[in-house]
Amino acid sequence: MMINSIMSIPLLIGVLYVLFFLYRKVRIDLFRDRVFKIRRALFLIAADNPNEFFKNNSSYRYFERILNETLSYTEDFSLFSSVIEATIRYDYAKKQKIESFDYNYVKEEYLNKIKSSETRKEVSKLLDEFQIGFSLFLMTRTFLGTVAFICSAVLLIGYFLIKMFIERRKEDLERLIIDYTSNRMMSNAKFAYVASMF
């Protein structure tokens, strides 16, 4: 029995290493691969339309810089630090009376400079993919973060399903009550007498 307990210690250490260290590294590598693909796709689109993207399009360069900075500092990102940084930036912009960074505004400026509707859709899809991917990465960067994110998602979905079920049952119940009272009132002799007066 003692030997089995001793043998399980390395296994436990291995599992903890995989969950708390290796998982984080794999998650970072997967996110980086995704950002590399998005950056390459944006560059290939821009290479097909050099006049539209490279000349007088600071928005393209801006997004290129965002993607490069994301790749450079992926290991430093966390949900907590991102929230703190966004709060500090917002407060600073408010005190200086300047506009704070708005991803969607910059994205719209970028898309407005693209003439082709097909290219605009493709670029918009890539920028949305980056935004969603970055948000998911922040929430699932660590094993505990992933567990918390999945639990939160399940609770949120459960809440909305229960709410929807209760509202549907409430509507059915109200319909039954209305049907019951109207049938009851119609069969009531007094109601029939009053109704005949009009």
SVG drawing of the C-alpha trace seen along z (x, -y; Angstrom):
<svg xmlns="http://www.w3.org/2000/svg" viewBox="-81 -68 89 70">
<polyline fill="none" stroke="black" stroke-width="0.4" points="0.0,0.0 2.9,-2.3 4.6,-1.6 1.4,-2.6 1.2,-5.9 4.9,-6.6 4.4,-5.7 1.4,-8.1 3.4,-11.1 5.3,-11.4 2.1,-10.9 0.4,-13.7 3.4,-16.0 3.2,-15.2 -0.5,-16.0 0.0,-19.3 2.9,-20.2 0.7,-19.6 -2.2,-21.5 -0.5,-24.5 2.6,-25.0 2.4,-23.0 -1.3,-24.0 -0.3,-27.7 2.5,-27.2 0.4,-25.3 -2.4,-27.9 0.1,-30.7 1.5,-28.8 -2.0,-28.1 -3.0,-31.8 0.2,-32.9 -0.4,-30.6 -3.8,-32.1 -2.5,-35.6 0.3,-34.7 -2.4,-33.3 -4.5,-36.5 -1.5,-38.7 -0.4,-36.7 -4.0,-36.7 -4.2,-40.5 -0.8,-41.0 -1.8,-38.8 -5.0,-40.9 -3.0,-44.1 -0.4,-42.8 -3.2,-42.2 -4.3,-45.9 -1.2,-47.9 -2.7,-51.3 -5.7,-50.7 -3.7,-49.4 -0.1,-50.7 -0.6,-54.2 -2.5,-56.7 -3.9,-53.9 -2.6,-54.4 -5.3,-52.1 -3.7,-49.1 -0.3,-50.0 -2.0,-50.4 -3.5,-47.0 -0.3,-45.5 1.4,-47.1 -1.3,-45.7 -0.8,-42.2 3.0,-42.5 2.8,-43.8 0.4,-41.0 2.9,-38.4 5.7,-40.1 4.0,-40.3 1.7,-37.3 3.3,-35.7 2.7,-39.0 -1.0,-39.2 -3.6,-38.3 -7.2,-39.2 -6.4,-41.0 -3.5,-43.1 -5.7,-43.9 -8.6,-45.1 -6.3,-47.3 -4.5,-48.7 -7.8,-49.5 -9.1,-51.3 -5.9,-53.3 -6.0,-54.3 -9.6,-55.3 -9.0,-57.4 -6.0,-59.1 -7.9,-59.9 -10.8,-61.3 -8.4,-63.5 -6.6,-64.7 -9.9,-65.2 -8.9,-63.1 -10.6,-60.0 -9.5,-56.7 -8.6,-53.8 -11.7,-52.2 -11.0,-49.1 -14.3,-49.2 -13.8,-52.8 -10.4,-52.1 -11.7,-49.0 -14.5,-51.0 -12.0,-53.6 -9.9,-50.9 -12.8,-49.2 -14.1,-52.6 -10.9,-52.9 -11.5,-49.6 -13.4,-50.0 -14.2,-46.4 -17.2,-45.0 -15.7,-41.4 -12.4,-42.6 -14.1,-44.6 -16.1,-41.5 -12.9,-39.4 -10.9,-42.0 -13.8,-42.5 -14.0,-38.8 -10.2,-38.6 -10.4,-41.6 -13.4,-40.1 -11.6,-36.8 -8.6,-38.5 -10.8,-40.3 -12.8,-37.2 -9.6,-35.1 -7.8,-37.6 -10.8,-37.8 -11.0,-34.0 -7.2,-33.8 -7.4,-36.2 -10.2,-34.2 -8.6,-30.7 -4.9,-31.5 -4.4,-29.3 -6.1,-26.0 -7.9,-27.7 -9.0,-30.5 -10.4,-27.9 -12.3,-26.1 -13.7,-29.4 -14.6,-30.5 -16.4,-27.1 -18.2,-27.2 -19.3,-30.8 -20.5,-30.0 -22.5,-27.0 -24.1,-29.0 -24.9,-31.9 -26.4,-29.5 -28.3,-27.7 -29.7,-31.0 -31.0,-32.0 -32.5,-28.6 -34.3,-28.6 -35.5,-32.2 -36.8,-31.3 -38.5,-28.2 -40.1,-30.2 -41.3,-32.9 -42.8,-30.3 -44.6,-28.5 -45.8,-31.9 -47.3,-32.7 -49.0,-29.2 -50.3,-29.7 -51.7,-33.2 -53.4,-31.8 -55.0,-29.0 -56.2,-31.4 -57.7,-33.7 -59.4,-30.7 -60.6,-29.4 -62.0,-32.7 -63.6,-33.6 -65.3,-30.1 -66.4,-30.4 -67.8,-33.9 -69.7,-32.9 -71.3,-30.0 -72.3,-32.3 -76.0,-33.1 -75.5,-36.7 -72.9,-37.5 -75.2,-36.2 -78.1,-38.3 -75.9,-41.5 -74.5,-40.8 -78.0,-40.4 -78.8,-44.0 -76.3,-45.5"/>
</svg>
